[in-house]
């Protein structure tokens, strides 16, 4: 296990191959400290990730007319799928003066072996590729959730059974993100993604070399940059050929629901995406937001480590004694985030 430099957030890099028997403990330590961790040897092929980025760029470079055909406010497949134009999402509604400067395409989880929504024209011929990539993301999330169960001394399938069952749906979303370059922006007002914590259980974030901007908020309230490549020990956009030759580790972070389930033992950390100095170039990322099954109850995890943490802090996973479902939580968060026209 390695970690990144002192001028950036201290986020460990963990090998999650079965041969690393320390992985459960290492993941738990990272999740309880700041909720972020890089994982490598994840089983996801770097070429497949690069291909998905190519498809993402092809979509976002298409005309407005093509994008509007799958707009999130007109898509009948669900409230959280489709294209979001600039001006739709405000991730920090309490303090942001203007919406996030970004576009996104939300793709729902496959169901019964099929995508749940129509693909835009640039992606139609690649529907099977997108479906298979999502399946591999789910497999990786299930591996990580199983490692957390082992670390918390639970049954190995305690989390995984609550995230994937035949015939049951969840709010899991695969999101393609595009942060366009802007000529001018107002510092402190315009932001690529406002301060927020993620809604679900865990998030897989795929980044590209030379495209910084992600920051996390420390317990002291400071904003600290997260490097795109922890092995390069750099945060900026200057990269060389050697740095581009190795695949980037995948950044994983804890979401609100895993935080809630564990009474705050695993931390859902606030983060944001800012404009690099000078405005930066176009930035692309992809996020796989892993959600529990819609009917999963957010009740306390039956772990002695969680129970000890709850007793020590006085926090539990219930709201005023009420246990809610994963879908109820998701709908509450989405209602506060979107401004649909």
N, C-alpha and C positions, 0 to 999 in steps of 0.2 A: 504494500500500500504506500503510495506517495501522496504529496500534497503540493499546492502551488505556493508562489512566493509571498513575502510579507507585504508587498504593495498591493495585493489583491486579496479577495476573500479567501480564507483558509479552508479550502474544500478538498477533501481527500479523493484520491483516485483508487478505486477498488477493483480488483480482478474477481469477477464473479463466476469463474469456471468452477466446476465441482471439486477440482483439486485444491482449491483454496478453502480449506476447512475453517479459516478465520473469517470468511466473508459475512456470515450472519452477525457476529459481534461487531465487525467493522462498520457494517451498514447501520446497525443500531446506534453506535457511537456517533456517527455522522448525523443521523436523523434526530438524535436528542440534543445535539449541539447547535446546529443551524439549519437543519432540514434540507440541505443540499449535498449531493455527492456525484462524482463522476464515476461511471462504470465502464470497464473495458472488457474485451473478450466476451461480448454480450451475445454473440451468435448472429447479429445483424451484419450483413455483408456491406462493406463500404461502397461497393459499386451500386448496390440497390439504393442506398441512401442518396448517392450522387444522381442517380436516374430520377428519383423522386424530386430532387431539387430542379432538375431540368424540366420536368413536367410542371412544376409549380411556376417556374419562370415563363413557360409557354402560356399558361393560363393568365397570369397577371399582365402579360404584354398584349393580350387580346383586347378587342374593342369593348367599349362600355355596353354596347348592345348585346354582345355575347354574354358578358358577365350578368347583366340585368335579367337574363332569362332564368338564372338560378339564384336570384337575390334572396336573401334570408327572409324578407318580409313577404315574399310571394311564393316561396317554396312550400308545397303542401305536405312534404314528408315529415315536417316537425318544426318546432319553434327555434331550434338551435342548429339548423343545418342550412347551408347555402352560402352565398357570397355576401360579405359585409363591405360596403364602400367606406371611404373616409367619411367621418362624421356620424357613424352609427354607434360606435362603441366608446364608452368613457369608463375605463377600469377603476378610476378613483373619483366617483361622482361627487363625493363630499367636498373635494377641494379643487378638482380640475375646472378651469374656466372654459376650456375648449376640448372637444373629443380627441382621442388618440389619432396620431398621424400615421395611419396604416390601413391596409386592406387585409381581408382574410377570407379563406374559403373553408367552411366547416363541413366535414364529411362524417356522417354518422357511422357507428359501428356496423359491420356486416351482420345480416340476420338471415338464418337459414341458408347460408352460403351465397347470399346476394347483397349488393349494395342497396341501401334503403331509399336512395334518392337519384334523380336523373343527373348524369354527369354533363358538365358544359362541353361544348363542341371540341375544344382542344384536348379534352381528357377522355372522351367517349371510347376511343380505340384502346385506351389503357386502363379500362375499368378493372380488369382482372389483376393487373399489376398493382393497382392501388389496394384492391381487396387483399391480395396476398401480403402486401407490406403491412397492412393493418393487423392481419393475423399474426405476423411475426412480432409486431409491437405488443400485442396482447400476451403472447408467449413470454416475452421478456418481462412484462409487468407481473405475470403470474410467478415467474421465477423469483423476482425481487420480493413479492408478497409472501412467498413461501419461506424465503430466507428471514424475513421479519418475524414470521410465525415461529420459526425455530429459535430465533434470538429471544423471543418473549415466552418461550417454553409453552407454546400452544400446540394443538394438533396442526400438522403441517398444512392441512387444507382449510384452516379456520378462515383465512382471508380469501383464498382463491375460490372457495365454494360460494362466497358472497359477491364474487365479481364475474363469474361465468358459469352459466348452466344452460343446457339445451332448451330452446323454446322460451327463454326469459330475456327481457331487454334491459339495457342500462343506458345511461346518458353519456357513455364514452364517445368522445369526439376526436377525430384526427384533423388537425388544423394546419393549413398552409398559410404562411404569414409573409406579407410584403410591406416593408417600410421604405417608401420612396424617398429618394434624395430630394431635398428642398433647397432652394436658393437662399431663402431667408426664413428665420424662425425666431420667435421671441423666447429668450431663455427664461425659464421659470414659469412659462405659460404654455408653450407648445412642447409636447412630449410624444415619443413614439408609442409608449404603452405606460399608462399611469400606474401608480403604486397600487399593488393588489396582492392578495394571496390566491392560490389556485383553488378551484371549487371542489375538486374531486379527491381521490385517494393519493395517487402518485402521477407525476407528469414526466414524460420522456421529452427532452428538448434536443433537437438536432440543429447544429449550427454549422457555419461555413468559415473557413480560414479568412482572416482579415476583416471580419465584420463584427466589431465589438459593440457594446452599448448596454448589455445587461448589468444591473446592479442589484445587490441585496441590502436590506436594512439590518444593521446589527442591533443587538439588545440596547446599546447606548444611544441608538437613534441615528447613527451615521450611515451614509450610503457608501458601499464599498464595491468596486468593479469586480465582475466575474470574468476570467479570461475565456476566450473562445477555445483555446488549446492549452490545457494545464501543463502539458509536457514542454511547451515552448517557454514557459515562465514569462510570457509577455502579455500585455493587454491591448496594445495598440494595433494599428492596421498594417504595420510594416512586417511582411513575411518574406521568406526566401523559399527557394525551390525545395530545399531539404525538409522544411516544415510541412510542405504540402504533400509529401510522399507518404506520410503515415495517416491512418484513419483517425478522426477525432473521437475521443471518448464521448459517450452519451451523458449529458447532464440530466440527473434525476432529482426531482424535489418532492417533498411531502406536501400534500394538499390538505384542505380544511377537514375533509372527512376522516382521514387517518389521524389527524390531530385530535378531532372530536372523539373518535372511537377510543383513543388511548388517553383521554383526559389531559392532553397537552404534553404527554411524554415525548411523542414524536412531533416535531415542530413544523407547522406550516408558516414559512417565513415570507414576509412582504418583500416584493421585488418590483422592478420597473425596467423599462428600456428607454434610454436617453439618446439624444443626438450627440455623437462624438463632436469634439471641437471642430468648428468649421462646417458642420452640417453632415459630414460623412457622405458615403456613397449609398446606393441602393442596398438594403439589407434584407436578406431572406432567412427565415427559420421555419422549422416545422415542429409542432408540438402534438404529442399524443396524450390526451387527457383521460386517464383511466378512472372510470367511475364504477362504484358498486352497482349491483342490480337495483332496479328501480324500487323494489319492495324491501331492500335490505334495511334493517333497523339500526339506527346509530346508537346502540346500547354499549355499555362498557365492555371492553375486551376482558375476558376472564383470565388475566395474567397477574401473577403475584407482583411482577415489576410495575405493572400499571396500577394495581391496587395500592402499592406502597407510595407511588407518585401521587395518586389522588389523595391519600391520607395526609401526605406531607404538604400538599399545596391547597387542598380544599376544593379542587376543581374536579368536575366530572363531565361525562359526555352527554349529559341530559340538559335540557333547557327548562328551568323551573320545574323539574320533575317529569317533564314530558319527553318521551323518546319519539323522534320523527324518522321518516324514511329518507333514504338517499335522494329520491326524486323530489320530495318536498323541499329539501335543502337547496338542490340545484335550481328549482324554479324561483325560489326566493332571491338567489344571487343573480340570476339572469334578468329578473324584472328590474333590479336596481342598476343593471349595467348597460342595457341596450336602449337606444333612442331610435325606434323604428318610425320611418315616415309613412 
